[in-house]
Amino acid sequence: MQNQEGEATMGRQEEMTRRRTDLEGERKRTSQDGIKILQGNNMKEGAKHKQNAEPRGGSNDGEAGRND
């Protein structure tokens, strides 16, 4: 492909595409790491909660049960 000056513009397009995919790869990596960190924290919180939690009532004790 050529612009009005007759220069090849395809190289630039490829470079932009490559840069975009690099950025998307970065983003995916960080979001995956973020998810792992959050899951780690949630696991700890969950274990703590289970130790301290009072038993939840059944469906007929008049209290609304939490739907985790």
C-alpha positions as MATLAB code, in Angstrom:
seq = 'MQNQEGEATMGRQEEMTRRRTDLEGERKRTSQDGIKILQGNNMKEGAKHKQNAEPRGGSNDGEAGRND';
ca = [
       0.000    0.000    0.000;
       1.254    3.524   -0.736;
       0.333    7.004    0.409;
       0.239   10.092   -1.843;
       4.018   10.605   -1.622;
       4.499    7.044   -2.863;
       5.987    5.793    0.404;
       5.148    2.337    1.661;
       2.702    2.635    4.557;
       2.257   -1.073    5.290;
       5.313   -1.212    7.547;
       3.858    1.368    9.879;
       0.521   -0.444   10.004;
       2.273   -3.699   10.901;
       4.261   -1.926   13.577;
       1.104   -0.431   15.097;
      -0.572   -3.846   15.056;
       2.471   -5.450   16.663;
       2.555   -2.749   19.326;
      -1.145   -3.235   20.028;
      -0.785   -6.999   20.458;
       2.229   -6.441   22.741;
       0.138   -4.117   24.875;
      -2.735   -6.594   24.976;
      -0.293   -9.300   26.051;
       0.967   -7.024   28.840;
      -2.573   -6.285   29.936;
      -3.510   -9.969   29.986;
      -0.425  -10.841   32.011;
      -1.068   -8.163   34.626;
      -4.763   -8.985   34.907;
      -3.915  -12.674   35.358;
      -1.413  -11.808   38.095;
      -3.976   -9.524   39.692;
      -6.552  -12.301   39.662;
      -4.085  -14.720   41.244;
      -3.291  -12.231   44.014;
      -6.988  -11.595   44.636;
      -7.752  -15.311   44.709;
      -4.947  -15.830   47.228;
      -6.404  -13.184   49.499;
      -9.899  -14.545   49.105;
      -8.744  -18.031   50.039;
      -7.208  -16.692   53.252;
     -10.312  -14.655   54.017;
     -12.537  -17.649   53.301;
     -10.609  -19.897   55.656;
     -10.701  -17.268   58.398;
     -14.414  -16.754   57.891;
     -15.203  -20.450   58.109;
     -13.366  -20.780   61.426;
     -15.233  -17.888   63.025;
     -18.588  -18.323   61.334;
     -21.613  -19.277   63.352;
     -23.578  -22.070   61.697;
     -26.127  -20.649   59.308;
     -29.718  -21.493   59.964;
     -31.794  -23.781   57.784;
     -34.562  -22.605   55.507;
     -37.334  -22.731   58.130;
     -35.845  -20.766   61.034;
     -37.278  -17.452   59.869;
     -33.921  -15.938   59.004;
     -32.980  -15.266   55.417;
     -30.007  -17.394   54.448;
     -27.101  -15.855   52.567;
     -26.584  -17.246   49.117;
     -22.814  -17.239   48.695;
];
